[in-house]
Amino acid sequence: MSARLIVLVLVASAGGVARGQAPAPVLLNHVVLVLDSATYHDISTSPFLRDEFSGFEQLTIAANAGRTWSGSYLFGESTYLELFQPNGGAGPAGSTMIGFGVETEGAVAHLMEPLARSTGLAVDTTRRTRTKEGREVPWFLAAMVRDPDSTNRFRSWVMEYDRRYLKLWDSVTARTRDQDLLTQSAHLVGMYRPSRYFADIVGVTLAFEPALADRFIRQASVFGYRLKADGPRRILIGPGVELVLMPVQQGRTGVLEVRLALRRPKEGEKVYRFGERSVLTFQKGKLARWRF
């Protein structure tokens, strides 16, 4: 059993989060990037990505009785990449986001007051439903620290799945026991392809202006992430993931790169290019880097 799973089992055995208990582990759930049109086209039409690299789907999601968004999804076992073209429902090119997740009932509510106190900002919550055959299925609860600067193209939140979702969405399988209904792996079991290369996201590199970096670090400290300094870089170490914070890179902010654990080493071609600057590089062993 992996260290990540051991932690989750120990927390789940407590049966939820109550006042005075240690908060549940806050995990990386997914990474969102809005790409330029040429890069998005190259990725969405790549035979390698679609047929060999990962579970790959192009989806249009209908949610909250009328909101829709369309993108390309690359699925790992417990994390995924959500890629959009400009105005595909996630903002202009260059917008990036990180969704964190908890897998213990009540954990988002437990985090709200510490987030507000640590950042000095209001925390907004959203209950997301997903539309299926004309009915709204409860999906997840998300909490997001309110950003005082509306021009920022980076957002992050922490989400908690609704226990009813998989059952109402008819997605419960033999692998999805009742106690798994809040886990990300249960929600991805139908899309993850263990025979392909992509296992999970294990690292993200981000570039921030100082004020946003400080706010992100304060948020991550509430999540229990450990901070380590490395020259100009700040590294946040959480369950199964490292988040590397850099100064602004040539005017670019937000997510710059993701590091991916692989199911097996990649033989043959090691470098795949998409658009003008997105490069997926397979390294020695079971690791790849994808710069956007």
Secondary structure, 3 states (H helix, E strand, C coil): CCHHHHHHHHHHCCCCCCCCCCCCCCEEEEEEEECCHHHHHHHHCCHHHHHHHCEEEEEEEEECCCEEEEEEEEECCCCEEEEECCCCCCCCCCCEEEEEEECCCCHHHHHHHHHHHHHCCCEEEEEEEEEECCEEEEEEEEEEECCCCCCCCEEEEEEEECCCHHHHCCCCCCCCCHHHCCCHHHHHCCCCCCCCCEEEEEEEEEECCHHHHHHHHHHHHHCCCEEEEECCEEEEEECCEEEEEECCECCECEEEEEEEEECCCCCCCCEEEECCCEEEEECCCCEEEEEC
